[in-house]
């Protein structure tokens, strides 16, 4: 069957209309004429007949076999515009619009955290990412996504898989770069016993692993795996959330600072380990609220030794079950809110009623962002602008930061 690709969906699939129904395919570009075999609603064995002018040669030698990147066949300019359009489309679906300030795309080989798959083999171990829609592990020694420091951990990950894995059980190997070396968490391995614990500690020492966690149990700590947030040095708990690239983190922080401007008192909701709260405390009083007690403790310890100009207070609180009430925002002049992919509908409704003058909202899901943005706009806020951040290069994932202003500020007075 031969078709012409009409558009890309928000997950990167090409979509063509065939006799009034949508047909989906991967690895294509809008406007391309392609042919393949129709299986249900998908075109498989796709062959490009007339390529798009925006099609490029994938920069990674693993592009055809690895399922980690979806869009390496498209130019950087195309991907940037496509991701900006995803954000605009999500807003339009809620009857909203905003100026898009641009898109900050993290460079190649800049991912500082990743979860790889590992499996013990007859001759050793296999480490890599899964092939697309498959449980087959593809080795990725030339990966163009990962920071060189992450690729340097591959020998250690192979050794971990040989030692604690099996030929029937796949390991999930989560690695985060830190100032002190790689921070590694392993899931799916053999049960810990005294002998395995000792062997793992020796392996961590031999390979320079800063911290090694097996399931949820620390088994080796050579040095605290510190992350720098402004002036503060934070040791996150094992497996804690961290922005995928330092470039992306800097872009989001810059956008949040631009959104807030000069504020006397700021509340940071879903604060994590202090990605925004700790740098913002260099110019504002900050109250940081986070649902994970281990992350709150890590932020609190860092705050007490950071030497920031203003104090930081922290609170452990499940903002889904118990959002901050409007009266708890008394005296607050700015809010940062960075919820997980599900968004923060309940908390945003309380925030809308509080009428805090300026809100900087960060999101990793344009659809839930647009839903929550509509709540603020209906309450009298103006969505001033959106800045798009692409730190998951060549994927369908997109992040953003935005500015909402209320009342006189929204009117420009």
Helices and strands as residue ranges (DSSP letters): E 2-4, E 7-8, E 14-18, E 21-25, E 33-39, E 42-50, H 76-93, E 99-105, E 113-120, E 125-130, E 137-138, H 148-151, H 154-164, E 171-176, E 183-187, H 194-207, E 211-214, E 217-221, E 226-229, E 232-235, H 246-260, E 265-269, H 277-280, E 285-290, H 293-305, E 312-316, G 326-329, E 334-338, H 345-354, E 358-363, H 366-378, E 381-390, E 399-406
